[in-house]
Amino acid sequence: MSGEKQCWSINTFQGVALTSIGVNEVNIEAAAGVRRSEWQDALDDEIREWARHLGKSRIIAKVRPGWSKFGKSKGYKLAHYEMILEL
């Protein structure tokens, strides 16, 4: 919580996530793993509880498009697109 990133291990490394703390938010920088349906709800619940404990008013998830359906089902709204150009 010193401004560094936090690493989350889900189901003994079945999934991992990286978060950071902003002024008003917790940022989910990345999340990946196998059989996501087995751990995605628990991860979301844990990060929500932690963000509330920290007094944060929002969670910003920077995730791949495959998370869209899950995110919408949990109340997340699409806010930005990222475009990448490989050089």
C-alpha positions as CSV (number, residue, x, y, z in Angstrom):
1,M,0.0,0.0,0.0
2,S,3.0,2.2,-0.3
3,G,2.3,3.1,-3.9
4,E,3.7,-0.1,-5.2
5,K,1.8,-2.9,-6.9
6,Q,0.1,-5.7,-5.1
7,C,0.1,-9.3,-6.5
8,W,-2.9,-11.6,-5.8
9,S,-2.7,-15.4,-6.0
10,I,-6.0,-17.2,-6.6
11,N,-6.4,-20.9,-5.9
12,T,-2.7,-21.5,-5.4
13,F,-1.7,-19.7,-8.6
14,Q,-4.6,-20.9,-10.8
15,G,-4.9,-17.2,-11.4
16,V,-2.9,-14.1,-10.6
17,A,-3.8,-10.4,-10.5
18,L,-1.8,-7.2,-10.2
19,T,-3.3,-4.1,-8.6
20,S,-2.3,-0.6,-7.7
21,I,-3.8,2.0,-5.5
22,G,-4.8,5.4,-6.8
23,V,-6.2,8.5,-5.0
24,N,-9.8,7.4,-5.2
25,E,-9.6,4.0,-6.7
26,V,-8.0,0.6,-6.8
27,N,-6.7,-0.3,-10.2
28,I,-6.7,-3.9,-11.5
29,E,-3.7,-3.7,-13.8
30,A,-3.8,-7.2,-15.0
31,A,-5.4,-10.6,-14.3
32,A,-4.8,-13.9,-15.9
33,G,-4.9,-17.6,-15.3
34,V,-6.6,-20.9,-16.2
35,R,-10.2,-21.9,-15.8
36,R,-11.2,-18.3,-14.9
37,S,-14.8,-19.2,-14.1
38,E,-13.5,-21.1,-11.0
39,W,-11.9,-18.0,-9.4
40,Q,-13.2,-14.8,-11.1
41,D,-16.0,-14.2,-8.6
42,A,-13.8,-14.8,-5.6
43,L,-11.2,-12.4,-6.9
44,D,-13.7,-9.7,-7.7
45,D,-15.3,-10.1,-4.2
46,E,-11.9,-9.9,-2.5
47,I,-10.8,-6.8,-4.3
48,R,-14.1,-5.0,-3.8
49,E,-13.9,-5.7,0.0
50,W,-10.3,-4.5,0.1
51,A,-11.1,-1.3,-1.9
52,R,-14.0,-0.5,0.4
53,H,-11.7,-1.1,3.4
54,L,-9.3,1.4,2.0
55,G,-12.1,3.9,1.5
56,K,-11.9,3.9,-2.3
57,S,-14.9,4.9,-4.3
58,R,-14.2,2.9,-7.5
59,I,-12.3,0.0,-9.1
60,I,-10.8,0.5,-12.5
61,A,-10.1,-2.8,-14.3
62,K,-7.6,-2.7,-17.1
63,V,-8.4,-6.1,-18.6
64,R,-8.5,-7.9,-22.0
65,P,-11.8,-7.9,-24.0
66,G,-12.6,-11.5,-22.8
67,W,-13.4,-10.1,-19.4
68,S,-16.2,-7.8,-20.8
69,K,-19.1,-10.2,-20.3
70,F,-18.1,-11.1,-16.7
71,G,-17.4,-7.4,-15.9
72,K,-20.8,-6.3,-17.1
73,S,-22.5,-9.0,-15.1
74,K,-20.8,-7.6,-12.0
75,G,-21.7,-4.0,-12.6
76,Y,-18.6,-2.7,-14.4
77,K,-19.1,-0.3,-17.3
78,L,-16.9,0.0,-20.4
79,A,-15.0,3.3,-20.1
80,H,-12.0,3.2,-22.6
81,Y,-10.5,1.3,-25.4
82,E,-6.8,0.8,-25.9
83,M,-5.3,0.6,-29.3
84,I,-1.8,-0.9,-29.9
85,L,0.5,-0.5,-32.8
86,E,3.4,-2.9,-33.0
87,L,6.5,-1.3,-34.5
